[in-house]
Structure formats: C-alpha cells, structure tokens
Amino acid sequence: LSLSQLPESVSTTLLQPYVTRLLFNLLISHQKLSYVIEKCSFNGLIVKILDVRHQMPQLTQILSSANTITFLIIWRRSCMLSRSSTFYLMAMSVADNLVLIFIVILELSVKYHQQEPFWSYDPWCSLRDIFNYGAYNASTWLVVMFTVERFIAIHTWKMKTKICTPRCAAWTITAVFLFSHLCAIPYYWSNASVYVNNQTRCIYKTEAPFQFIHTLVWFQTLQAYIIPFLVILTLNGLTLRLISLIMPLLRSRKRKSVVLLVTVSMSFMLLSVTRAITQIILRTTHMYTFDRNDYYHQINIAADTGTMLSLSNAAVNMYLYVCTQSKFRQEFLACVRQVSFYWKVNSQPVGNTDITTSFNNFLYKISS
C-alpha cells in the first residue's frame, strides 16, 4: 500500500517521527523490505504498510557522511593508532562508502525515483553487479586483513616489523580491492536488460545455465561469509587466549589493540551472520523455490532482515570508534565543537544550500 491508500484516520504527520526513528535504527536497504510495517499479524489480520522508500536517499546521505568524517579524522588527526592500522581503517571507510553508493543508493533507492534508472540498460546492467559485489567483497576482506594484521602485531615481533608496515598495508589494500572486483567479473554474464510491461528492467538472465548461477551464489556465500567468519573467529580466539595468559602489565598495553580488533571484526560478524545463515538455508533446502516476495514465508522476512543488517555494517564504524577509542572520541568532539562554534558565528536561515555549505565547511575544518 502507498501512503495515499492509508485510511484517512491515520495521520501521516503523527507517523512521521516513528518512521524516522525506525529508519535510523534499521538500514532499510532492500527492495522487498523498503516498507515499515505499522500493523502486522501472521494470523490473517489486516496488514497496513507505510511506504517510506522516498526517505532512503536522505538516510544514506547521513550514513555516508559518517564514513567520510571517520576517514578525515583518522587521516588528519592523531588517534594514537599505528600507521598500518590507520591505512586499514581509512580503506574500510572508503569501501563502506562504495557499498552505500553502489548498492543502497544506485540499486535500491534510485529505482523508486526513476521509472527506468540508467543501469536498467546495457552495458550498465551487466556492469552493475561487478561494482556491487566488488565493493561488498572489498569491505568484507578488509576487515579480515585488518584482523590478520592485528593478530600478527599482537603475537609476534619478528613478523610485525616486516608485515605491519604502511607499505605492506598499502599493497594489501590495493590487492584486496583488485581481487574483490576480479572475483565479481563473472556477474557480467548473469544479468540482462529486458523490456517488460512497458518498462526496461535489469534482471538475471533467464537463459543462463542453472549451474552457472548456482555456482556464483555459492562462491559468493563462501568467500563473503563462511571463509571470513572462520578466519575471524579463529584469530580472535587465539588473540583472546594469548591476552588471558600474558602478564597483567603487558595485557594493559595490548588492551586498546584488542578492543579495536574485536569490536570491528565481531560487529561485522554479528551483523552478517543472519544473512549468511538464511542464504545457506535457501540454497540447501526446498525453500529455494519460494516466491521471495511472499512474506507469509518467514524465511523471506529473515533473509531480508539479514540483508538490512549486513548492509548496515557499512555505516556503523564511526559509532564503534567513538564508543571504544578514547582518542578518536576526543578528536571527533573537538571537531564538532569547532564546527558548532563556526555555525553560531555565521548563523544564517537554514536552507538546502546552507546545509550543503555548512557540511562542506565541516569537512574542511576536519581536514585542516
């Protein structure tokens, strides 16, 4: 149902604060979950749905700005991090922004504002998933490589001097971005631009071999979820075991590195595990044949909830750093105070142009 189809007794003005609150708590970033359910029952009662898709670009702009601010603070300010860790955290901010741009904005939001988005046509239709999966894979494997780098830094001194260096980090980051997009190249042959119901759409090729599509799905599940999960759990477990065995003095010195490592890697796992489990269930049972638009099947709700949580991982790092890293928190608050003072001195009536100008000045203040 669209907003205009709701009963007149329902005040959209009253619903607006609740919609906004839900949007900030859940990154509604999937086509099939681009609705906020006001009343829902699986016992056959009436379901009233409020369409909020038009608010997605604004939400994504806020989340993307958080990643940009994180990048600038880590780059220009002293956050008491090693140079190699700084490179990895900045790269993760860039990769997360690419996820928000390519997947959340271009694929999942633009379609609601344009009847025939540009990527519905060739060659963009074929290239779309290369950029989508390339960005998502890069975001995932940067977390994995950051976990490996911190594991080496904490466990061994000899390897640390050779591997945990800015030069090695830069080459590793470059390789991650390169191979992430190379692994997504097979998706070029999985999509096709078709004309259906007086509209051009980009869909999976109906004539593509079943084994080809099935192999793509399983390969993506393995390299984006299963293998990263195993690596992260193993290395974090070994790291925590080492920390529990060393002397209290050494433990306090390594605490900050461990807190940052566990926070970043485990938040990635917690936000991605729902999608990983539902994808495995869908691919290994008869549920694979279900209509994914039928929300009377609870697996569809779980799968799309997993997609929301998985994509929300691209927007939470700044909040994790603020909560766990005291130096980052100090730098962030210092920038906020500086920019707040600037806004007060140069207070003007708020308009769209003023907001853009103020945000640009905010970024300039951070980078200066």
N, C-alpha and C positions, 0 to 999 in steps of 0.2 A: 504494500500500500504506500502511496505517496502522501506527503503532508496534506495535500488538498483533499484527500479521501478520508481523513480522520473525522470523527463526529464533531459537530460544532461545539459540543460541550467541553471538548478538550482544548484547553488554552495552550497554544504553542508558545506563548510568552512565558507561561509558568513552567513549561517543559524545558525551555532553553537552558537554564542553569544546570539541570540534571544531565542534559545531553552533553554539555561542555565538560562536566565533571567526569562522565564516563569516557569521553574522548581522551582526556588526559590520563586516565588510569589504564585504558586499553588502546593500543595502537591498532585501530580498525583499518586494516590494510589489505583485506582480501575481498574480491568481488562478491563472494557469497556471504560474507559477514559484514557487509557495508551497511548494516542496519542495526539500530538499537532496539531491542525488544522491550516494549513497555509492559505488556501483559502476555504471559506465555504459560501454556499447560500442555502436557503430553496426554491428557485425558480427553481430548476432543473439545475443550473450551475454545472460545474465540481468541485469536492471536492478533494483537494490534501492533503494528510495526511503524516506527517513525523513521523516515528516510533522512539520513544525515550525511549523505555522501558529499554534499557540496561543501562541508567543512573540512574535508581531508587535506586540501592544499594548505590551509592555514595551520593545521596541526603539524603537518610535515615541515612547514617553514620553521616553526618553533623548534622542533627536534633537530632539524638540520643546523639551525643556528647554534644549538648547544654543542654539536660536534665541532663547528667552526671555532667557537670560543675556546673549547678544550684544546684544539690544535694550536691556537695562537698563544694561549697561556703556557703550554708545555714548551713551545718553540722559543718564546721571547722571555719567559720568566724563569727564575731559578726555583725548581721544585724539588731539589735535593735528590734527583734521580741520576743514575748513570747515563752516559751518552747513548749507549746501545739501547737501554730501556726507553729513553726519550724518542729514539727513532721508531721503535716498535709502536709506542703509544700514538705518535703522530700518524704513522701509517694506518693504524686501526681507525683513527678518526676519519681519515680520507676514505678508506674502504667502506666504513659505515655510512658516510655521506653518499657514496656511489650507490649503495643499496637503497637508501631512501629516494634518491633521484630516479634511478632506473626502474626499480620495482614499485615503490609506493606511489611516486608521482606519475611517471610516464605510463606504467602499465595499469595501475589500479585506480588512479584518480582522473587522469586526462579523459578516459573513456566516458566519464559521466558528464563532462563539459563539452566534448566534441562528439558529434554523431559518428564521424569517421576519422579517428586520430591518424596522424601521419604514418604510424607504424603498422597500420592495417594494410598498407600497400607494400609491394615489393620495391626495393630489396630490404626495406626496414623490417618487414615481417620476419624474414629469415634471420636477420641480424639481432633481433630483439633479445632472444634468449641467450645469445652469446654474451651480451653485456650484462643481462640479469644474473645468470649463473656465474659468470666470471667475477662480478662484484661480490656476490654472496660467498663464493668459494674463497676469494681473497680475504674477506672479513673473517671467515672461519679459520683458515690456515694461518693467518697472522696471530690469532690467539694461541694456536697450537705451537707455533715457532717461538712466541714470547714465553710460553710455558717451558719449552725446551731450553731456551736461553737462560731463564732464571734458575732452572734446575741445575744447569752446568755451573752457573755463577755461585750457587749456594754449596754445591757438593765438592767441586774440585778446583784447586788453584791453578794447576798447570794448564788445563784446557780453558779456563776462564781467560787467561792472558792472551790466548790465541783466537778464541771464538767470540767472547763477549766484548767486542770492539765495535766502534762506529762503522768501520769499513766492512766488517763481516756482516753487521746488521743491515747496512745499505744493500749489499749484494743479495742477502737472503730475502729482503723485502721485494727487491726487483724480481727475483726468481719466483716468489710466491704470486705476484701479480701476473707475471708472464705465463706460468704454468696453469694458473687458475683459469685464464681465458683460453689457453690452448685446449684444456680439457673440456671446455664448453663449445668448441667448434663443431662437434657432431650435431648439436642442436640446430645448426644451419639447415639441415635436411629434414628437420622434424616438423616445421611449420609451413603453412601455405596460406596465401591470400585468396579468399573466395568471396563471391558476391551472393549473399543470402538475404531474402526479404528486403530487397531494395537497399541493402547496406553492405559495405565491404568489411569483412571481418578477417582477423588473423587467427587461425585455428590449427590444431595438429593435423597433419596430412592423413586423410582417410586411407590413402593408398600405400602409406608407409608400412613396411613389414612389421608384424606384431613383435617379433623377436628384437627388432631394432629399437622400438620404443621401450620394450620391457628392459632391455639391456641398459638403455640410457637412464631409466628410472632407478634401477638397482645400483648402477655405478654412482649416480648422484647421491643416493642414500648411504652407500658405503663410504665415499670419500668426504661427504659433508657432515655425517653424523656418527656412524659406527666407529670408523678408524680414529677420528678426533676424540671421541669420548674415551676410547680405550687408552690413547696416549695421555690425555689429560688426567684421567683417574689414576693411572699407573704412576706418572711422575709426581703428581700431588701427594699421593700416598707415600711414596718414598721420601719426598721432601718433609712431610709432617713427621714421619718416623725418625728422620735424622734430627730434626729440631727437638724432638722429645728426648733424644739420647745425649745431646751435647750439653756442655756446661751452661749454667744459667747466664753467665756473662756473655758468652758467645750467642746464646739464644736471644738475648735482648738486642744484640747488634743486627741479627738477621731478621728480627721480627717484622720490620717495615717491608722488606723484600717479600717475605712470605705472605703478609697480609695483602699486598698488592697483587701478587701472583694468584693466590687463592680466590680473591674477590673477582678478578677479571675472568679467570678460567671457569670457576664454578658458576658464576652468574650466566655465562654463555651456556653451560650445560643445563642448568635449571630451566632456562628459557627455551631451549631447543629440544629437550627430552620429550615433550608432549608430541611435537611434530614427528620426531624420529619414531616413536612407538606407533603412532597412528599410521604412518607411511608403511611400516613393516607389516602391520595388521592388514592394511588394504591390499598389499601386494602378495600376501601369503594365504589369504582366505577368499571365500566366495564373495566377500563384501566388495571386491574389486569391481564387480558388475553393477553395484548400486548406482542409482542416479545421484550424483553429487549435489544436486540442487534440492533433494528431498530431505528436509530437516526433521522428518519423523524418524529417520535413522540416526540414532545418537552418535554413531561413528562419524557422520558428516559434521556434526557440531564439534566433536572432539578434534577432528582433523583441522577444521578452520580455526578453532581456538588455538591449536598448536601453531598454525601459520601466523596468527596475530602475535603470539608470544615470541616466536622465533624472529620475526622481523623487528619486534620491539627491542631486541638485543642491539640493534643498530643505533639506538638512541639513549642508552642508559649509562654509558661510560662516564660522562661528566658527573652525573649524580653519584656514581660509585667512587670516583676520585674525591669528590667533595666530602663524602662520608668517611673515607678511610685514610686519606692523605692530608695531614695537617698543613703541610707547606702549600700544597695545591689549594686547599681551602683558604689559607691566608691570602694567597695571590689573587684568587677569584674574588674574595670580599674586598680586597684593596681596589681591584679594577671596578667593581660595582660602585664602591663609594666615590671613586674618582669620576666615573661617568655620571652618577647621580648628581654630584655637585655641578658638573658641567651642564646637565639638563636644567637645573634650578637657575643657574646664572643666565642661561639662554632659553628661558621658558617662552614657549610660543603656543598658540592654539594648535591642538593636535589634529593633524590630517594625515592622509596617506603619504604625502610627500615628506612631511615632518618625521613620520615614523621611520621611513627609509633613511632619511638623512641622519637621524639620531642613531640608528643602528650602525650605519657606516662610520659615524664618529666614534661609536663604542668600540668597533673593531680596530679603528685607528689608534685609540687610546691604549688598547691592549698590546698592539704590536709595536708601539713606540717605546 
